[in-house]
Amino acid sequence: MKVKGYILDLDGVICDTARFHFQAWSRLALEYGITLNDEDHEKLKGVDREGSLRYILNKAHISPEADLLLRDMERKNAWYLDMVAQMSPADLFPGTLDFLRQAKENDMRIALGSASRNAGLVLKKLNIEPWFDAVVDGNIVENGKPHPETFQKAATLLHLKPEECIVFEDAPSGIQAALAAGCIAIGIGNPDSLKGARVVLPSLASFVPRH
């Protein structure tokens, strides 16, 4: 079946806001006596806000309470937004704009499929919002990755079947979600951690479409 659409994750694919998330989560974790490491960083990639906080609290052997979850998610998000506020188009990964231009020249429909609830803000800061035909983020899905809802909804908003879409992901949970949705999964980043991807590339700039 012919590919007609691209669904892009945000963190680690378009820009490196993943480092902002990790810095904010690390700051919170320290309050619980936990120091997050590189392995934790990888495990938190692509995980939604509540899932990330539950991971940290579990690591600290703390039973989460509703009030605690809400308070800490809001605090973490405030720290994250302070960093996002400093972003500009210069924070785009090299080759991203060329990828988007080429996609449109090839009549591709483009969606964002991100766990972040601040994805729309980041797209505006990067000045690439007009390139996207649809945005699916943590505000409109009930089930985060690795559940397939994000990519199922993105395909629906693009008016495409999942198998007509290529998903670009840098996180294992995102690859799992893409495959579960029935999409083609292309990994961005480390091949060792992106099992199941059809191919793993160092960046969007390395992608050569074959139609």
Backbone as CSV, one residue per row, in Angstrom:
resi,resn,N_x,N_y,N_z,CA_x,CA_y,CA_z,C_x,C_y,C_z
1,MET,0.842,-1.201,0.000,0.000,0.000,0.000,0.874,1.248,0.000
2,LYS,0.493,2.225,-0.794,1.287,3.440,-0.935,1.266,4.278,0.340
3,VAL,2.432,4.787,0.718,2.530,5.676,1.871,2.024,7.061,1.474
4,LYS,1.119,7.585,2.298,0.532,8.893,2.002,0.718,9.904,3.136
5,GLY,1.230,9.437,4.278,1.363,10.358,5.399,2.531,10.027,6.307
6,TYR,3.038,11.058,6.952,4.099,10.927,7.944,3.566,11.388,9.301
7,ILE,3.876,10.635,10.339,3.529,11.020,11.706,4.833,11.130,12.487
8,LEU,5.115,12.303,12.994,6.385,12.566,13.665,6.193,12.721,15.167
9,ASP,7.025,12.033,15.913,7.138,12.326,17.333,7.850,13.675,17.450
10,LEU,7.772,14.279,18.607,8.390,15.594,18.812,9.774,15.470,19.438
11,ASP,9.805,15.041,20.693,11.062,14.972,21.435,11.995,13.931,20.817
12,GLY,13.198,14.367,20.445,14.188,13.437,19.922,14.090,13.194,18.430
13,VAL,13.032,13.713,17.795,12.864,13.547,16.351,12.949,14.908,15.652
14,ILE,12.199,15.879,16.154,12.182,17.221,15.581,13.148,18.144,16.313
15,CYS,13.221,17.974,17.629,14.102,18.802,18.453,14.398,18.047,19.742
16,ASP,15.273,18.615,20.540,15.698,17.912,21.753,15.049,18.490,23.003
17,THR,13.720,18.544,23.022,13.053,18.945,24.262,13.088,17.818,25.281
18,ALA,13.502,16.615,24.844,13.614,15.497,25.780,14.570,15.849,26.920
19,ARG,15.589,16.647,26.594,16.550,17.007,27.650,15.903,17.916,28.682
20,PHE,14.946,18.755,28.242,14.240,19.621,29.183,13.364,18.785,30.118
21,HIS,12.663,17.809,29.518,11.844,16.909,30.344,12.718,16.216,31.382
22,PHE,13.854,15.695,30.935,14.711,14.934,31.849,15.285,15.819,32.940
23,GLN,15.668,17.042,32.589,16.188,17.969,33.606,15.129,18.275,34.655
24,ALA,13.886,18.466,34.198,12.806,18.772,35.139,12.481,17.567,36.013
25,TRP,12.410,16.379,35.388,12.148,15.174,36.178,13.300,14.899,37.149
26,SER,14.530,15.148,36.737,15.682,14.920,37.610,15.634,15.839,38.823
27,ARG,15.224,17.077,38.600,15.081,18.029,39.708,14.054,17.539,40.709
28,LEU,12.939,17.019,40.201,11.902,16.502,41.089,12.378,15.249,41.813
29,ALA,13.047,14.366,41.073,13.509,13.106,41.660,14.470,13.347,42.816
30,LEU,15.299,14.382,42.692,16.249,14.688,43.761,15.540,15.019,45.066
31,GLU,14.340,15.599,44.972,13.576,15.905,46.176,13.143,14.635,46.893
32,TYR,13.089,13.531,46.161,12.741,12.241,46.757,13.980,11.382,47.026
33,GLY,15.161,12.014,46.897,16.400,11.300,47.173,16.837,10.368,46.066
34,ILE,16.353,10.611,44.853,16.670,9.754,43.715,17.462,10.533,42.676
35,THR,18.546,9.937,42.203,19.322,10.519,41.107,19.060,9.711,39.853
36,LEU,18.484,10.349,38.845,18.185,9.653,37.600,19.450,9.540,36.750
37,ASN,19.580,8.409,36.054,20.764,8.181,35.229,20.386,8.045,33.749
38,ASP,21.362,7.708,32.920,21.123,7.605,31.473,20.096,6.525,31.144
39,GLU,20.116,5.447,31.910,19.137,4.382,31.676,17.718,4.885,31.953
40,ASP,17.575,5.658,33.029,16.264,6.247,33.337,15.835,7.196,32.223
41,HIS,16.785,7.954,31.691,16.490,8.888,30.609,15.868,8.150,29.430
42,GLU,16.463,7.020,29.057,15.949,6.230,27.936,14.552,5.681,28.237
43,LYS,14.351,5.230,29.467,13.064,4.636,29.831,11.945,5.683,29.893
44,LEU,12.299,6.925,30.161,11.295,7.985,30.267,10.938,8.596,28.915
45,LYS,11.732,8.328,27.894,11.451,8.878,26.565,10.111,8.366,26.057
46,GLY,9.277,9.283,25.611,7.996,8.907,25.027,6.910,8.570,26.027
47,VAL,7.227,8.627,27.321,6.254,8.298,28.368,5.516,9.571,28.772
48,ASP,4.203,9.461,28.982,3.428,10.655,29.319,3.750,11.140,30.728
49,ARG,3.181,12.280,31.086,3.546,12.959,32.336,3.264,12.113,33.570
50,GLU,2.060,11.548,33.630,1.722,10.748,34.806,2.552,9.474,34.866
51,GLY,2.766,8.857,33.717,3.569,7.639,33.681,5.000,7.893,34.127
52,SER,5.553,9.046,33.737,6.914,9.395,34.142,7.000,9.609,35.647
53,LEU,6.002,10.316,36.202,6.009,10.562,37.636,5.840,9.262,38.419
54,ARG,4.968,8.399,37.955,4.788,7.105,38.627,6.085,6.290,38.597
55,TYR,6.827,6.386,37.508,8.113,5.695,37.401,9.068,6.189,38.497
56,ILE,9.130,7.511,38.666,10.028,8.089,39.665,9.593,7.715,41.078
57,LEU,8.299,7.814,41.350,7.808,7.486,42.690,8.018,6.010,43.001
58,ASN,7.854,5.165,42.006,8.107,3.736,42.209,9.582,3.487,42.507
59,LYS,10.442,4.207,41.823,11.890,4.084,42.049,12.254,4.544,43.466
60,ALA,11.475,5.507,43.978,11.708,6.017,45.333,10.921,5.236,46.388
61,HIS,10.190,4.190,45.930,9.379,3.342,46.822,8.315,4.164,47.560
62,ILE,7.675,5.048,46.803,6.609,5.889,47.353,5.303,5.538,46.662
63,SER,4.267,5.321,47.448,2.949,5.030,46.884,2.310,6.337,46.434
64,PRO,1.974,6.443,45.155,1.409,7.705,44.661,0.016,7.974,45.189
65,GLU,-0.235,9.224,45.545,-1.559,9.674,45.945,-2.027,10.717,44.934
66,ALA,-3.325,10.805,44.735,-3.878,11.686,43.706,-3.392,13.122,43.863
67,ASP,-3.421,13.661,45.083,-3.003,15.044,45.308,-1.517,15.225,45.013
68,LEU,-0.729,14.206,45.395,0.712,14.259,45.172,1.024,14.238,43.688
69,LEU,0.337,13.368,42.951,0.553,13.274,41.514,0.267,14.606,40.831
70,LEU,-0.862,15.193,41.136,-1.255,16.449,40.502,-0.270,17.559,40.834
71,ARG,0.091,17.675,42.103,1.008,18.734,42.528,2.348,18.625,41.820
72,ASP,2.914,17.415,41.814,4.247,17.233,41.244,4.244,17.328,39.723
73,MET,3.172,16.905,39.076,3.099,17.059,37.626,3.055,18.534,37.253
74,GLU,2.328,19.325,38.036,2.244,20.764,37.762,3.580,21.454,38.006
75,ARG,4.268,21.051,39.050,5.575,21.653,39.342,6.582,21.308,38.250
76,LYS,6.618,20.051,37.879,7.533,19.635,36.807,7.229,20.379,35.532
77,ASN,5.959,20.516,35.198,5.587,21.176,33.954,6.000,22.648,33.964
78,ALA,5.894,23.294,35.107,6.296,24.700,35.215,7.792,24.848,34.942
79,TRP,8.585,23.950,35.491,10.036,23.981,35.248,10.335,23.748,33.771
80,TYR,9.613,22.797,33.174,9.800,22.476,31.761,9.445,23.684,30.893
81,LEU,8.331,24.335,31.189,7.893,25.480,30.388,8.871,26.650,30.481
82,ASP,9.530,26.800,31.617,10.550,27.840,31.745,11.660,27.633,30.716
83,MET,12.001,26.370,30.460,13.044,26.059,29.488,12.521,26.189,28.065
84,VAL,11.282,25.736,27.833,10.682,25.827,26.501,10.562,27.286,26.066
85,ALA,10.304,28.170,27.013,10.130,29.590,26.693,11.359,30.189,26.015
86,GLN,12.505,29.560,26.203,13.745,30.069,25.618,14.011,29.486,24.230
87,MET,13.124,28.625,23.728,13.357,27.956,22.452,13.108,28.887,21.272
88,SER,13.715,28.517,20.123,13.544,29.272,18.880,13.744,28.296,17.720
89,PRO,13.526,28.733,16.484,13.772,27.846,15.342,15.189,27.275,15.295
90,ALA,16.115,27.935,15.966,17.498,27.429,16.003,17.596,26.089,16.716
91,ASP,16.560,25.736,17.489,16.572,24.469,18.225,16.098,23.290,17.388
92,LEU,15.639,23.532,16.173,15.272,22.426,15.287,16.494,21.588,14.972
93,PHE,16.320,20.269,14.909,17.415,19.425,14.466,17.751,19.757,13.013
94,PRO,19.023,19.727,12.646,19.410,19.993,11.257,18.675,19.064,10.285
95,GLY,18.188,19.643,9.208,17.516,18.852,8.189,16.021,18.727,8.366
96,THR,15.487,19.185,9.502,14.050,19.033,9.755,13.209,19.834,8.758
97,LEU,13.583,21.071,8.526,12.822,21.889,7.589,12.883,21.316,6.170
98,ASP,14.042,20.812,5.774,14.165,20.198,4.453,13.273,18.972,4.352
99,PHE,13.204,18.200,5.428,12.336,17.024,5.453,10.878,17.440,5.261
100,LEU,10.442,18.459,5.987,9.054,18.916,5.899,8.735,19.461,4.504
101,ARG,9.663,20.226,3.942,9.455,20.766,2.595,9.327,19.644,1.566
102,GLN,10.233,18.676,1.658,10.207,17.562,0.706,8.932,16.752,0.843
103,ALA,8.488,16.574,2.092,7.248,15.834,2.315,6.077,16.509,1.618
104,LYS,5.981,17.828,1.751,4.886,18.558,1.129,5.006,18.543,-0.400
105,GLU,6.241,18.609,-0.899,6.451,18.538,-2.349,5.991,17.197,-2.910
106,ASN,6.043,16.162,-2.057,5.601,14.822,-2.451,4.148,14.561,-2.066
107,ASP,3.424,15.644,-1.720,2.001,15.551,-1.369,1.733,14.659,-0.161
108,MET,2.665,14.647,0.771,2.488,13.890,1.998,1.679,14.694,3.009
109,ARG,0.799,14.028,3.725,0.114,14.646,4.856,0.993,14.420,6.089
110,ILE,1.057,15.416,6.940,1.975,15.361,8.083,1.212,15.593,9.386
111,ALA,1.465,14.723,10.358,0.868,14.878,11.693,1.949,14.786,12.754
112,LEU,1.682,15.407,13.867,2.521,15.229,15.046,1.851,14.195,15.939
113,GLY,2.643,13.287,16.488,2.120,12.297,17.421,2.995,12.259,18.656
114,SER,2.657,13.084,19.636,3.520,13.281,20.804,2.777,13.039,22.107
115,ALA,3.502,12.559,23.094,2.932,12.382,24.429,2.865,13.708,25.187
116,SER,3.622,14.697,24.723,3.702,15.978,25.422,2.389,16.748,25.362
117,ARG,2.004,17.356,26.474,0.836,18.228,26.499,1.183,19.649,26.066
118,ASN,2.464,19.881,25.864,2.920,21.202,25.445,3.425,21.191,24.006
119,ALA,3.052,20.168,23.245,3.566,20.020,21.881,3.206,21.204,21.005
120,GLY,1.979,21.683,21.108,1.559,22.814,20.290,2.398,24.049,20.553
121,LEU,2.717,24.296,21.814,3.547,25.443,22.181,4.941,25.306,21.576
122,VAL,5.500,24.101,21.647,6.842,23.879,21.104,6.854,24.100,19.596
123,LEU,5.832,23.626,18.893,5.758,23.840,17.444,5.739,25.327,17.124
124,LYS,5.027,26.102,17.936,4.977,27.551,17.721,6.343,28.185,17.971
125,LYS,7.017,27.767,19.021,8.341,28.317,19.328,9.335,27.986,18.217
126,LEU,9.163,26.827,17.605,10.049,26.408,16.514,9.626,26.985,15.166
127,ASN,8.443,27.606,15.145,7.894,28.222,13.930,7.659,27.202,12.810
128,ILE,7.155,26.025,13.165,6.869,25.001,12.153,5.421,24.517,12.212
129,GLU,4.603,25.166,13.010,3.219,24.741,13.159,2.467,24.643,11.824
130,PRO,2.675,25.580,10.872,1.914,25.514,9.619,2.192,24.280,8.762
131,TRP,3.285,23.595,9.011,3.614,22.422,8.209,2.739,21.221,8.554
132,PHE,2.078,21.243,9.693,1.364,20.066,10.177,-0.131,20.139,9.863
133,ASP,-0.628,19.056,9.304,-2.055,18.940,8.995,-2.867,18.521,10.210
134,ALA,-2.209,17.927,11.189,-2.895,17.485,12.413,-1.885,17.409,13.545
135,VAL,-2.350,17.669,14.759,-1.503,17.559,15.950,-2.225,16.695,16.979
136,VAL,-1.603,15.593,17.339,-2.124,14.716,18.387,-1.117,14.750,19.529
137,ASP,-1.577,15.182,20.697,-0.669,15.270,21.843,-1.353,14.743,23.096
138,GLY,-0.692,14.933,24.232,-1.202,14.396,25.481,-2.504,14.995,25.948
139,ASN,-2.943,16.070,25.291,-4.207,16.698,25.680,-5.428,16.002,25.094
140,ILE,-5.231,15.220,24.039,-6.397,14.646,23.359,-6.382,13.119,23.298
141,VAL,-5.442,12.491,23.978,-5.455,11.025,24.036,-5.637,10.587,25.485
142,GLU,-6.309,9.478,25.662,-6.525,8.934,27.004,-5.437,7.944,27.384
143,ASN,-4.843,7.307,26.377,-3.839,6.273,26.627,-2.521,6.653,25.967
144,GLY,-1.491,6.825,26.785,-0.186,7.172,26.246,0.510,5.981,25.609
145,LYS,1.607,6.252,24.926,2.422,5.200,24.344,2.957,4.306,25.470
146,PRO,3.046,3.007,25.244,3.001,2.236,23.998,1.603,1.875,23.488
147,HIS,0.554,2.408,24.114,-0.781,2.183,23.558,-0.844,2.837,22.173
148,PRO,-1.525,2.243,21.225,-1.531,2.764,19.848,-2.414,3.976,19.601
149,GLU,-3.155,4.450,20.614,-4.148,5.505,20.394,-3.575,6.739,19.710
150,THR,-2.382,7.180,20.109,-1.803,8.394,19.528,-1.718,8.301,18.015
151,PHE,-1.211,7.189,17.521,-0.995,7.058,16.084,-2.268,6.657,15.343
152,GLN,-3.148,5.953,16.010,-4.453,5.665,15.403,-5.212,6.967,15.170
153,LYS,-5.172,7.846,16.179,-5.890,9.121,16.074,-5.243,10.017,15.031
154,ALA,-3.914,10.008,14.968,-3.216,10.832,13.978,-3.580,10.391,12.563
155,ALA,-3.602,9.087,12.324,-3.970,8.580,10.997,-5.404,8.983,10.650
156,THR,-6.292,8.875,11.633,-7.698,9.247,11.414,-7.826,10.720,11.037
157,LEU,-7.090,11.602,11.739,-7.150,13.028,11.459,-6.549,13.372,10.098
158,LEU,-5.636,12.526,9.633,-5.067,12.721,8.299,-5.953,12.101,7.212
159,HIS,-7.031,11.441,7.655,-7.946,10.742,6.741,-7.216,9.632,5.976
160,LEU,-6.371,8.908,6.713,-5.595,7.813,6.142,-5.751,6.555,6.976
161,LYS,-5.446,5.425,6.376,-5.360,4.184,7.115,-3.993,4.132,7.804
162,PRO,-3.882,3.483,8.968,-2.584,3.420,9.645,-1.473,2.857,8.761
163,GLU,-1.798,1.862,7.933,-0.774,1.255,7.092,-0.311,2.175,5.966
164,GLU,-0.983,3.304,5.791,-0.559,4.301,4.807,0.369,5.345,5.430
165,CYS,0.699,5.162,6.711,1.482,6.158,7.445,2.816,5.591,7.922
166,ILE,3.850,6.420,7.805,5.140,6.121,8.421,5.254,6.943,9.697
167,VAL,5.571,6.282,10.787,5.809,6.952,12.067,7.310,7.063,12.297
168,PHE,7.762,8.245,12.683,9.168,8.474,13.020,9.260,8.651,14.533
169,GLU,9.999,7.768,15.184,10.042,7.718,16.647,11.459,7.487,17.152
170,ASP,11.756,8.064,18.312,13.072,7.843,18.920,12.989,7.013,20.190
171,ALA,11.776,6.623,20.596,11.593,5.923,21.872,11.040,4.519,21.652
172,PRO,11.500,3.545,22.448,10.966,2.181,22.328,9.449,2.127,22.476
173,SER,8.905,2.908,23.414,7.451,2.904,23.609,6.733,3.441,22.375
174,GLY,7.362,4.381,21.676,6.774,4.927,20.462,6.791,3.936,19.312
175,ILE,7.879,3.186,19.191,7.959,2.144,18.157,6.885,1.089,18.419
176,GLN,6.740,0.692,19.670,5.706,-0.290,20.028,4.317,0.234,19.680
177,ALA,4.076,1.502,19.987,2.769,2.101,19.716,2.487,2.158,18.217
178,ALA,3.498,2.523,17.437,3.334,2.615,15.986,3.000,1.255,15.388
179,LEU,3.717,0.236,15.817,3.471,-1.111,15.298,2.099,-1.621,15.720
180,ALA,1.728,-1.333,16.973,0.415,-1.768,17.458,-0.712,-1.068,16.698
181,ALA,-0.451,0.153,16.230,-1.460,0.892,15.473,-1.578,0.395,14.044
182,GLY,-0.566,-0.349,13.589,-0.573,-0.832,12.213,0.201,0.044,11.256
183,CYS,0.974,0.993,11.796,1.780,1.892,10.973,3.149,1.278,10.676
184,ILE,3.837,1.864,9.717,5.239,1.551,9.471,6.055,2.359,10.477
185,ALA,7.007,1.722,11.152,7.785,2.413,12.181,9.231,2.587,11.729
186,ILE,9.681,3.825,11.724,11.088,4.137,11.458,11.677,4.767,12.707
187,GLY,12.770,4.205,13.176,13.412,4.702,14.379,14.379,5.829,14.080
188,ILE,14.498,6.743,15.008,15.476,7.833,14.939,16.345,7.735,16.186
189,GLY,17.627,7.414,15.976,18.500,7.320,17.143,19.293,6.043,17.217
190,ASN,19.200,5.380,18.355,20.034,4.211,18.670,19.374,2.906,18.239
191,PRO,19.948,2.179,17.281,19.350,0.925,16.812,19.176,-0.111,17.924
192,ASP,20.072,-0.098,18.921,20.011,-1.097,19.982,18.755,-0.983,20.836
193,SER,18.180,0.223,20.916,17.021,0.415,21.786,15.711,0.536,21.018
194,LEU,15.777,0.433,19.689,14.573,0.635,18.874,14.226,-0.625,18.093
195,LYS,14.093,-1.709,18.822,13.769,-2.999,18.222,12.383,-2.942,17.582
196,GLY,12.267,-3.536,16.427,10.976,-3.597,15.749,10.821,-2.559,14.661
197,ALA,11.659,-1.528,14.683,11.590,-0.512,13.637,12.039,-1.110,12.309
198,ARG,11.408,-0.674,11.236,11.788,-1.184,9.917,13.231,-0.825,9.611
199,VAL,13.615,0.372,9.974,14.994,0.834,9.830,15.220,1.895,10.900
200,VAL,16.454,2.071,11.334,16.785,3.111,12.311,17.782,4.069,11.664
201,LEU,17.429,5.347,11.669,18.250,6.381,11.057,18.793,7.326,12.120
202,PRO,19.906,8.008,11.833,20.428,8.963,12.819,19.577,10.215,12.960
203,SER,18.811,10.569,11.907,17.981,11.777,11.956,16.999,11.764,10.803
204,LEU,16.060,12.717,10.833,15.135,12.879,9.705,15.887,13.226,8.424
205,ALA,17.006,13.902,8.563,17.770,14.312,7.400,18.294,13.112,6.606
206,SER,18.357,11.952,7.247,18.866,10.756,6.580,17.784,9.986,5.825
207,PHE,16.534,10.412,5.967,15.429,9.674,5.346,15.334,9.985,3.852
208,VAL,15.290,8.934,3.055,15.115,9.069,1.604,13.797,8.400,1.249
209,PRO,12.784,9.171,0.865,11.475,8.567,0.566,11.539,7.705,-0.687
210,ARG,10.778,6.619,-0.651,10.673,5.737,-1.810,9.197,5.538,-2.094
211,HIS,8.704,6.145,-3.107,7.284,6.090,-3.433,7.114,5.462,-4.817
